[in-house]
Amino acid sequence: MISLTFKAMDESGIPVLDRWFDHSTLFSRLEPPTLQWLTYVRSTPGVFAWMVYDDSETIGHVQVDTEINGLGSVALVVNPAVQNKGYGRAILGALFERPELVTIKGLEGYVEQDNLPAQQCCLAAGFRATAHVPDKDGFLRYVKLQHLPIESPA
């Protein structure tokens, strides 16, 4: 059973991610983290980044940038050693439980057209494609809206 723990990103996560970015597929899709990036995350309101653990094993990294439109834009990296085991889906599913994200109305992610595993992960986590044609940069947009509690009339 997957039991996720989110820890706010700090300097100790950068060498871990550097090892993951040695994986050629990952390096071709995202930029590796730097101390400059970490400073940006820590100093920018509405930007959050976590290392994610299953027990003591580091299984993922996720960043959410909240946007003016009420959505959070997600960037997710799953440890290449544990991919295809449901961790990406579990991480995406747990984001709505994060206290930092209670005010967002949904999450969006952009996936390259040829990244079928990431597309399948988004769909398995309840995201839906907003178009079947990539944007001008070659990305498909996936969105999942938060199911907010229904307020009873006064």
C-alpha positions in Angstrom: 0.0 0.0 0.0 1.3 3.5 -0.9 1.6 5.8 2.0 2.8 9.3 0.9 4.6 11.9 2.9 5.3 15.3 1.4 8.3 17.3 2.6 8.9 20.9 1.5 11.7 21.0 -0.9 15.1 22.0 0.5 18.7 21.8 -0.5 18.9 18.1 0.4 16.6 17.3 -2.5 18.7 18.7 -5.2 21.4 16.0 -5.3 18.6 13.3 -5.2 16.9 15.0 -8.2 20.3 15.4 -10.0 20.7 11.6 -9.9 17.2 11.1 -11.3 18.0 13.7 -14.1 20.9 11.5 -15.2 18.1 9.3 -16.6 18.2 10.5 -20.3 14.4 10.5 -20.8 13.8 12.7 -17.8 16.6 15.1 -18.7 15.1 15.6 -22.2 11.7 16.6 -20.7 12.5 18.9 -17.8 15.3 21.1 -16.6 17.1 19.8 -13.5 16.7 21.8 -10.3 19.3 24.3 -9.2 19.8 26.4 -6.1 18.5 29.4 -8.1 15.3 27.5 -8.8 15.0 26.6 -5.1 15.3 30.3 -4.2 12.6 31.1 -6.6 10.3 28.4 -5.1 10.9 29.6 -1.5 10.5 33.3 -2.3 7.5 33.2 -4.6 4.0 33.3 -3.1 1.8 30.6 -4.5 4.7 28.3 -5.6 5.2 25.1 -3.7 7.6 22.2 -4.2 7.9 18.9 -2.3 9.9 15.8 -2.2 7.5 12.9 -1.8 8.2 9.7 0.1 6.7 6.3 0.5 7.8 5.3 4.0 11.6 6.2 3.8 11.9 5.8 0.0 12.1 9.0 -2.1 9.6 8.3 -4.9 8.8 11.7 -6.4 9.1 15.4 -6.7 6.2 17.8 -7.4 5.9 21.5 -7.9 2.6 23.4 -8.1 2.5 27.1 -9.3 -0.9 28.6 -8.4 -2.3 30.8 -11.1 -4.6 33.9 -11.2 -7.3 31.7 -12.9 -7.5 29.6 -9.7 -5.7 26.6 -11.1 -2.5 25.1 -10.0 0.0 24.2 -12.7 1.7 20.9 -11.9 5.2 19.6 -12.7 5.8 16.0 -11.5 8.8 13.8 -11.5 8.7 10.2 -10.4 11.9 8.5 -9.4 13.0 6.5 -12.5 13.7 3.5 -10.4 10.0 3.2 -9.3 8.1 4.4 -12.3 5.0 2.4 -13.5 4.1 1.4 -10.0 1.2 3.9 -9.4 3.3 6.6 -7.6 2.6 9.4 -10.1 -1.2 8.7 -9.9 -1.0 8.7 -6.1 1.0 11.9 -5.9 -1.4 13.7 -8.3 -4.4 12.4 -6.3 -2.9 13.6 -3.0 -2.3 17.2 -4.1 -5.9 18.3 -3.4 -5.3 17.2 0.2 -2.4 19.6 0.6 -3.3 22.5 3.0 -1.3 24.9 0.8 -3.7 24.1 -2.1 -7.1 24.2 -0.4 -8.2 27.4 -2.3 -7.4 26.2 -5.8 -10.3 25.2 -8.0 -8.3 22.6 -10.0 -5.0 21.4 -11.3 -3.6 21.5 -14.8 -0.6 19.8 -16.3 1.0 20.0 -19.7 2.4 16.8 -21.3 4.4 16.4 -24.4 2.4 14.6 -27.2 4.9 11.7 -27.3 5.0 11.2 -23.5 2.4 8.4 -23.4 3.3 7.2 -19.8 2.6 10.8 -18.5 -0.6 11.0 -20.4 -1.7 7.7 -19.0 -0.7 8.8 -15.5 -2.8 12.0 -15.8 -5.9 10.0 -17.0 -5.5 7.4 -14.2 -5.4 10.3 -11.7 -8.7 11.7 -13.0 -7.3 14.4 -15.2 -9.0 15.0 -18.6 -7.4 16.2 -21.8 -8.8 19.6 -22.9 -7.9 19.0 -26.5 -6.5 16.2 -28.7 -4.3 18.5 -30.6 -1.1 19.8 -29.0 -0.6 23.5 -28.5 2.0 25.5 -30.4 4.8 24.1 -28.1 3.8 20.5 -28.6 2.0 20.0 -25.3 -1.4 18.5 -24.4 -3.2 20.1 -21.5 -4.8 18.0 -18.8 -7.1 19.4 -16.1 -8.7 18.0 -13.0 -11.2 20.2 -11.1 -11.4 20.0 -7.3 -14.6 18.7 -5.9 -15.4 21.3 -3.4 -17.9 20.6 -0.6 -21.4 21.7 -1.4 -22.5 24.5 0.9 -26.0 24.1 2.2 -28.3 27.2 1.8 -28.7 29.4 4.9 
